């Protein structure tokens, strides 16, 4: 159960990083 929570937190961190990366890419293109 604890492992599942840590995996979910890791997934959330990856999603946040991807979102930041996408925003960064968009700002560079404009």
Protein Blocks (a to p, Z undefined) as FASTA:
>chain_A
ZZmmmmmmmmmmmmmmmmmmmmmmmmmmZZ
